[in-house]
């Protein structure tokens, strides 16, 4: 903490001086400080409060590498207080049963046969009603408390699968979302395995969706987690591929079973339409060559469906077919709609359309020297 005249030039000079000094220390290369500034407008406030306000201003800069100096505003305290209220309500809401999951089907685009479903958390607040995930998930992720909610949802999903089997209802696999925070906080493979044992479930009915960003943030840790999930019999999906850090290295290193292709990957307009289609076709073709099953998510139009069908990508998820729905609605849908195993769908489709050429054996390829 520094007590200085409120001079922008002086504050920037202090910031640059710290940067220059630290950069001279070779072991600290890449370090970039953040500065929170509280302009003293009320001299009656305690020094401790002023320091807290400066820290609050600085905390808003974490992850913003283009901005490293921030001035305190009263709205920051209001935002912080709101987050604390939300966290308090969430901590009370979980044991009170306010959090539930909706199910969004994945299906065959030609027949609408359902292949599996995805569990999506919803918060039904006793006073405010249904609160969208984007209002509470980021707060939980930043606080590190997301794992508590995830574990609660995972347990609820297993309870539902067990009930379906006991009541002789139609059963399809349900995929659950796993964040990098979950992987860092708990032993995910052991925990999921304990759940399937507790509820006497075949692991094939509980699939794990890990976001593409998790691979980018901690590739080695995620890879180890996937290997252990496979050993325990779970299917693993890479979620939201194309939405953020798309890298072919991730596909090369990650031993995933299913690739979920985000349709936002090719948000096309008149100028880039042709390029977008070529990119999508190339990604799908590459996935086939890697023997990866594909699910296109975020499908909302008939044009998208036609495009995907022409590219041999048949398994889809999105509002065009089914929106996320409460469990009771999902049960009714399953009782009225045929079910299809996605692995069988992929195999039969390859046989019908002679897609075996996608499965290229490494041994049949010439060496680099032979190619030259």
C-alpha positions as CSV (number, residue, x, y, z in Angstrom):
1,X,0.0,0.0,0.0
2,X,1.2,3.5,-0.9
3,X,-0.2,6.8,0.2
4,X,0.3,9.2,-2.7
5,X,-1.1,12.4,-4.3
6,X,-4.0,11.5,-6.6
7,X,-1.9,12.0,-9.8
8,X,-2.4,9.6,-12.7
9,X,1.1,10.2,-14.0
10,X,2.6,9.5,-10.6
11,X,0.6,6.3,-10.2
12,X,1.7,5.0,-13.7
13,X,5.3,5.9,-12.9
14,X,5.1,3.7,-9.7
15,X,3.6,0.9,-11.8
16,X,6.3,1.1,-14.5
17,X,9.0,1.3,-11.9
18,X,7.8,-1.9,-10.2
19,X,7.6,-3.6,-13.7
20,X,11.1,-2.6,-14.6
21,X,12.5,-3.8,-11.3
22,X,10.8,-7.1,-11.4
23,X,11.8,-7.7,-15.1
24,X,15.4,-7.4,-14.1
25,X,15.0,-10.5,-12.0
26,X,15.3,-13.3,-14.5
27,X,13.4,-15.8,-12.4
28,X,10.4,-13.4,-12.4
29,X,10.1,-13.0,-16.1
30,X,6.4,-12.6,-17.2
31,X,5.3,-11.2,-13.9
32,X,2.9,-8.3,-14.3
33,X,1.5,-6.5,-11.3
34,X,-2.0,-5.1,-10.8
35,X,-2.8,-1.8,-9.1
36,X,-6.0,-0.9,-7.3
37,X,-6.4,2.8,-6.5
38,X,-8.8,4.3,-3.9
39,X,-9.1,8.1,-4.4
40,X,-9.7,9.5,-0.9
41,X,-13.0,11.3,-1.1
42,X,-14.0,10.8,2.5
43,X,-11.2,11.4,5.1
44,X,-13.5,10.1,7.9
45,X,-13.1,6.5,6.6
46,X,-10.6,4.3,8.4
47,X,-7.3,3.5,6.8
48,X,-8.3,-0.2,6.9
49,X,-11.5,0.5,4.9
50,X,-9.5,2.5,2.3
51,X,-7.0,-0.3,1.9
52,X,-9.9,-2.8,1.4
53,X,-11.4,-0.6,-1.3
54,X,-8.1,-0.4,-3.1
55,X,-7.8,-4.2,-2.9
56,X,-11.4,-4.6,-4.3
57,X,-10.4,-2.4,-7.2
58,X,-7.3,-4.5,-7.9
59,X,-9.3,-7.8,-7.7
60,X,-11.5,-6.7,-10.6
61,X,-8.4,-6.8,-12.9
62,X,-7.5,-10.5,-12.5
63,X,-7.4,-12.1,-15.9
64,X,-7.5,-8.7,-17.7
65,X,-4.0,-8.4,-19.1
66,X,-4.8,-5.4,-21.2
67,X,-5.7,-3.3,-18.1
68,X,-3.5,-3.4,-15.0
69,X,-4.6,-0.2,-13.1
70,X,-8.1,0.2,-11.8
71,X,-9.8,3.0,-9.7
72,X,-12.3,2.1,-7.1
73,X,-16.0,2.7,-7.6
74,X,-18.9,2.3,-5.2
75,X,-20.5,-0.1,-7.6
76,X,-17.7,-2.6,-7.0
77,X,-18.8,-3.0,-3.4
78,X,-22.4,-3.4,-4.4
79,X,-21.3,-6.1,-6.9
80,X,-19.2,-7.9,-4.2
81,X,-22.1,-7.8,-1.8
82,X,-24.4,-9.2,-4.4
83,X,-22.0,-12.1,-5.0
84,X,-21.8,-12.8,-1.3
85,X,-25.6,-12.8,-1.1
86,X,-25.9,-15.2,-4.0
87,X,-23.3,-17.5,-2.4
88,X,-25.2,-17.5,0.9
89,X,-28.4,-18.3,-0.9
90,X,-26.8,-21.1,-2.9
91,X,-25.3,-22.6,0.3
92,X,-28.8,-22.7,1.8
93,X,-30.5,-23.7,-1.5
94,X,-28.5,-26.9,-2.1
95,X,-29.7,-28.7,1.1
96,X,-33.2,-27.2,0.6
97,X,-33.6,-28.9,-2.8
98,X,-33.7,-25.7,-4.8
99,X,-31.2,-27.0,-7.4
100,X,-32.5,-29.5,-9.9
101,X,-31.3,-30.7,-13.3
102,X,-33.1,-30.5,-16.7
103,X,-32.4,-33.0,-19.4
104,X,-31.7,-32.1,-23.0
105,X,-31.8,-35.0,-25.5
106,X,-29.2,-35.8,-28.1
107,X,-30.7,-37.5,-31.1
108,X,-30.4,-38.9,-34.6
109,X,-31.2,-36.0,-36.9
110,X,-32.9,-38.3,-39.4
111,X,-35.2,-40.3,-37.1
112,X,-35.3,-38.2,-33.9
113,X,-34.4,-41.3,-32.1
114,X,-32.8,-40.4,-28.8
115,X,-29.3,-41.6,-28.1
116,X,-28.6,-39.9,-24.7
117,X,-29.3,-36.8,-22.7
118,X,-27.3,-34.1,-21.0
119,X,-28.0,-33.0,-17.4
120,X,-28.1,-29.2,-17.1
121,X,-28.4,-27.5,-13.7
122,X,-31.3,-25.2,-12.9
123,X,-31.9,-23.1,-9.8
124,X,-35.6,-22.7,-8.7
125,X,-35.5,-19.9,-6.2
126,X,-38.4,-19.8,-3.7
127,X,-38.9,-16.1,-4.3
128,X,-37.4,-15.3,-7.7
129,X,-38.4,-18.4,-9.5
130,X,-36.2,-20.0,-12.2
131,X,-32.7,-18.4,-12.2
132,X,-30.6,-18.9,-15.4
133,X,-27.2,-20.6,-14.9
134,X,-25.3,-17.7,-16.3
135,X,-26.3,-15.7,-13.2
136,X,-24.8,-18.2,-10.6
137,X,-22.4,-20.5,-12.3
138,X,-19.6,-17.9,-12.9
139,X,-19.9,-16.8,-9.2
140,X,-19.6,-20.4,-8.1
141,X,-16.6,-21.0,-10.4
142,X,-14.8,-17.9,-9.2
143,X,-15.4,-18.8,-5.5
144,X,-14.3,-22.4,-6.0
145,X,-17.7,-23.7,-4.7
146,X,-18.8,-25.1,-8.0
147,X,-17.7,-28.6,-7.0
148,X,-20.2,-28.8,-4.2
149,X,-23.1,-28.1,-6.6
150,X,-21.7,-30.4,-9.2
151,X,-21.4,-33.3,-6.8
152,X,-25.0,-32.7,-5.7
153,X,-26.2,-32.8,-9.4
154,X,-24.1,-35.9,-10.2
155,X,-25.7,-37.7,-7.2
156,X,-29.1,-36.6,-8.3
157,X,-28.5,-37.9,-11.8
158,X,-27.5,-41.3,-10.5
159,X,-30.6,-41.4,-8.3
160,X,-32.8,-40.7,-11.3
161,X,-31.1,-43.5,-13.4
162,X,-31.5,-45.9,-10.6
163,X,-35.2,-45.0,-10.3
164,X,-35.7,-45.4,-14.0
165,X,-34.3,-48.9,-13.9
166,X,-36.3,-49.9,-10.7
167,X,-39.5,-48.6,-12.3
168,X,-38.7,-50.3,-15.6
169,X,-38.8,-47.0,-17.5
170,X,-36.8,-46.5,-20.7
171,X,-33.2,-45.7,-19.8
172,X,-30.6,-43.7,-21.9
173,X,-27.2,-42.6,-20.8
174,X,-27.0,-39.2,-19.1
175,X,-23.9,-37.0,-19.5
176,X,-22.8,-34.8,-16.6
177,X,-20.6,-31.7,-16.8
178,X,-17.2,-31.7,-15.2
179,X,-15.1,-28.5,-14.8
180,X,-11.4,-28.1,-14.3
181,X,-12.2,-26.9,-10.8
182,X,-13.8,-30.2,-10.1
183,X,-10.8,-32.1,-11.4
184,X,-8.5,-30.0,-9.2
185,X,-10.7,-30.2,-6.1
186,X,-11.6,-33.9,-5.9
187,X,-10.7,-37.3,-7.3
188,X,-13.4,-37.2,-10.0
189,X,-12.9,-40.8,-11.3
190,X,-13.0,-42.3,-7.8
191,X,-16.1,-40.2,-6.8
192,X,-18.1,-41.1,-10.0
193,X,-17.1,-44.8,-9.6
194,X,-18.3,-44.7,-6.0
195,X,-21.7,-43.3,-7.2
196,X,-22.2,-46.0,-9.8
197,X,-21.4,-48.6,-7.2
198,X,-23.7,-47.1,-4.6
199,X,-26.6,-47.0,-7.0
200,X,-25.7,-50.3,-8.8
201,X,-25.4,-48.6,-12.2
202,X,-23.4,-49.6,-15.2
203,X,-20.9,-46.8,-15.8
204,X,-22.0,-46.7,-19.5
205,X,-25.1,-44.8,-18.3
206,X,-23.1,-42.0,-16.8
207,X,-21.0,-40.1,-19.3
208,X,-18.5,-37.3,-18.5
209,X,-18.5,-34.0,-20.5
210,X,-15.3,-32.0,-20.0
211,X,-15.0,-28.6,-21.7
212,X,-12.5,-27.8,-24.3
213,X,-11.2,-24.9,-22.1
214,X,-10.3,-27.4,-19.4
215,X,-7.9,-29.2,-21.8
216,X,-6.3,-25.9,-22.6
217,X,-5.9,-24.9,-19.0
218,X,-4.5,-28.1,-17.6
219,X,-4.0,-30.6,-20.4
220,X,-1.8,-33.1,-18.5
221,X,-4.1,-33.2,-15.5
222,X,-7.2,-33.6,-17.6
223,X,-5.5,-36.4,-19.7
224,X,-4.7,-38.3,-16.6
225,X,-8.3,-37.9,-15.3
226,X,-9.7,-39.2,-18.7
227,X,-7.4,-42.3,-18.6
228,X,-8.6,-43.2,-15.1
229,X,-12.3,-42.6,-16.1
230,X,-11.8,-45.0,-19.0
231,X,-10.3,-47.6,-16.7
232,X,-13.5,-47.4,-14.6
233,X,-15.7,-47.8,-17.6
234,X,-16.9,-44.2,-18.3
235,X,-17.4,-42.6,-21.7
236,X,-15.7,-39.1,-22.0
237,X,-16.9,-36.3,-24.2
238,X,-15.0,-33.1,-25.1
239,X,-17.6,-30.4,-24.8
240,X,-17.9,-27.1,-26.7
241,X,-15.1,-27.9,-29.2
242,X,-14.6,-24.8,-31.3
243,X,-15.9,-22.3,-28.8
244,X,-12.6,-21.1,-27.4
245,X,-9.2,-22.6,-27.5
246,X,-9.6,-25.1,-30.4
247,X,-6.3,-26.9,-30.9
248,X,-5.5,-30.0,-32.9
249,X,-3.0,-30.9,-30.2
250,X,-5.8,-31.3,-27.8
251,X,-7.4,-33.9,-30.1
252,X,-4.1,-35.6,-30.6
253,X,-3.3,-35.9,-26.9
254,X,-6.7,-36.3,-25.3
255,X,-8.1,-39.9,-25.4
256,X,-11.7,-38.8,-25.7
257,X,-14.6,-41.0,-27.1
258,X,-17.0,-38.3,-28.4
259,X,-16.4,-34.8,-29.8
260,X,-19.2,-32.3,-29.2
261,X,-18.9,-29.7,-31.9
262,X,-20.2,-26.2,-31.0
263,X,-22.2,-24.8,-33.9
264,X,-20.9,-21.3,-33.0
265,X,-17.6,-22.6,-34.4
266,X,-18.9,-21.5,-37.8
267,X,-21.3,-18.6,-37.3
268,X,-21.5,-17.8,-40.9
269,X,-22.6,-14.8,-42.9
270,X,-22.7,-14.0,-46.6
271,X,-19.0,-13.2,-46.7
272,X,-17.6,-16.3,-44.9
273,X,-20.3,-18.8,-45.7
274,X,-18.2,-20.9,-48.1
275,X,-15.2,-20.9,-45.8
276,X,-17.3,-21.8,-42.8
277,X,-18.8,-24.8,-44.6
278,X,-15.3,-26.0,-45.6
279,X,-14.0,-25.6,-42.1
280,X,-16.9,-27.6,-40.6
281,X,-16.6,-30.3,-43.2
282,X,-12.9,-30.6,-42.6
283,X,-13.3,-30.8,-38.8
284,X,-16.0,-33.5,-39.1
285,X,-13.9,-35.5,-41.6
286,X,-10.8,-35.2,-39.3
287,X,-12.9,-36.5,-36.4
288,X,-14.0,-39.5,-38.5
289,X,-10.5,-40.2,-39.4
290,X,-9.6,-40.2,-35.7
291,X,-12.5,-42.6,-35.1
292,X,-14.2,-40.0,-32.9
293,X,-17.9,-40.0,-32.5
294,X,-19.4,-36.6,-33.1
295,X,-22.3,-34.7,-31.6
296,X,-23.2,-31.3,-33.1
297,X,-24.6,-29.1,-30.3
298,X,-26.4,-25.8,-30.6
299,X,-28.4,-26.9,-33.7
300,X,-31.2,-24.4,-34.2
301,X,-32.2,-24.4,-37.9
302,X,-33.2,-26.8,-40.6
303,X,-30.4,-25.4,-42.7
304,X,-27.9,-26.5,-40.1
305,X,-29.4,-30.0,-40.0
306,X,-29.2,-30.4,-43.7
307,X,-25.6,-29.2,-43.7
308,X,-24.6,-31.7,-41.0
309,X,-26.4,-34.6,-42.7
310,X,-24.5,-33.9,-45.9
311,X,-21.3,-34.1,-43.9
312,X,-22.2,-37.4,-42.3
313,X,-22.7,-35.8,-38.8
314,X,-26.0,-37.3,-37.7
315,X,-26.1,-37.0,-33.9
316,X,-27.3,-33.6,-32.9
317,X,-28.4,-31.6,-29.8
318,X,-30.2,-28.3,-29.9
319,X,-33.4,-26.2,-29.7
320,X,-34.4,-27.3,-33.3
321,X,-35.1,-30.8,-31.9
322,X,-35.5,-30.6,-28.1
323,X,-35.0,-27.9,-25.5
324,X,-33.8,-28.7,-21.9
325,X,-36.8,-30.1,-20.0
326,X,-37.8,-31.2,-16.5
327,X,-37.2,-34.8,-15.6
328,X,-41.0,-35.7,-15.8
329,X,-41.2,-34.3,-19.3
330,X,-38.0,-36.2,-20.3
331,X,-39.5,-39.4,-18.9
332,X,-42.7,-38.9,-21.0
333,X,-40.6,-38.2,-24.1
334,X,-38.6,-41.4,-23.6
335,X,-41.8,-43.4,-23.3
336,X,-43.1,-42.0,-26.6
337,X,-39.8,-41.8,-28.6
338,X,-37.7,-44.7,-29.9
339,X,-34.2,-45.0,-28.4
340,X,-31.0,-45.6,-30.4
341,X,-27.5,-46.4,-29.2
342,X,-25.1,-43.9,-30.6
343,X,-22.3,-46.4,-31.0
344,X,-24.5,-48.6,-33.0
345,X,-25.7,-45.6,-35.0
346,X,-22.1,-44.7,-35.9
347,X,-21.2,-48.3,-36.9
348,X,-24.3,-48.9,-39.0
349,X,-23.9,-45.6,-40.8
350,X,-20.3,-46.3,-41.6
351,X,-21.3,-49.6,-43.1
352,X,-24.2,-48.2,-45.1
353,X,-22.3,-45.4,-46.6
354,X,-18.9,-47.0,-47.0
355,X,-17.2,-44.7,-44.5
356,X,-14.5,-47.3,-43.6
357,X,-12.0,-45.1,-45.4
358,X,-12.2,-42.7,-42.4
359,X,-10.5,-45.3,-40.3
360,X,-7.0,-45.2,-41.6
361,X,-4.4,-47.4,-40.0
362,X,-1.1,-45.6,-39.1
363,X,0.9,-48.6,-40.4
364,X,-0.5,-48.2,-43.9
365,X,0.9,-44.7,-44.2
366,X,4.3,-44.1,-45.9
367,X,7.2,-42.8,-43.7
368,X,8.4,-39.2,-44.2
369,X,11.5,-40.4,-46.0
370,X,9.4,-42.6,-48.4
371,X,7.1,-39.6,-49.1
372,X,10.0,-37.4,-50.0
